[in-house]
Amino acid sequence: MPVSRPSSASDPDAVPVLAARAVARSFHVGESTVQALAGVDLEVGEGELVVIAGPSGSGKSTLLHLLGALDRPDAGQIRIEGRDVAALSEHGRTLLRRRRLGFVFQAFHLVPVLSAVENVELPLLVDGIPRRERRERAVTELERVGLAARLDHRPDRLSGGERQRVAVARALVHRPRAVLADEPTGNLDSDNALRVFDLLAELGAAAGTTIVISTHDPLLVDRSPRIVRLRDGRVESDLRTAGVPA
């Protein structure tokens, strides 16, 4: 079913949930320097769904890691809910990531000795949420992603698509302001890739959560209401579409 997403352009005075301003980042590879990002500007508003697209090496993952305060730019500024990430202490950045952001990665990153519901509980456990509440919230999220019958299954008893749905539930269980998904469907077949994308879109829209997804998968790009294309570390285009199709 189509998902209607708000546009930050409709309220120019709203503070972006995520913002990159003149951001540059390079890495040293042997004796060479690779410029991953070269002066990127981007703003993502409340409740938006944005796909960051581009070929391998275009800077997609680097930008996502900067927006998620997992890395620091060499130049420029990253702001999360209006706060300059560089002005925060290491502890402050950790709390920001833990309480305001959710993450989904290509490799799932589930704890193999924990069940699905225990994996989803982890962000709540770290944040000191009482056991009964965190179990109720974890079960609710797993039900929302269609895994009510897999609560007690460990990751090795789940398919790839099911593991990624557990990861989606874990990213949303603490009600973050934004979820950043780095190539979340890279290990999935086309059917499961679309299912995971649609879950992120639908659950994010229902909660008013900002969703930013990096991908090179054209199937996902075509379903996005906003597509930011990177090439050689720069924004090549930033287009809004009609939204997620049926």
Secondary structure, 3 states (H helix, E strand, C coil): CCECCCCHHHCCCCCCCEEEEEEEEEEEECCEEEEEEEEEEEEECCCCEEEEECCCCCCHHHHHHHHCCCCCCCEEEEEECCEEHHHCCHHHHHHHHHHHEEEEECCCCCCCCCCHHHHHHHHHHHCCCCHHHHHHHHHHHHHHCCCHHHCCCCHHHCCHHHHHHHHHHHHHCCCCCEEEEECCCCCCCHHHHHHHHHHHHHHHHHHCCEEEEEECCHHHHCCCCEEEEEECCEEEEEEECCCECC
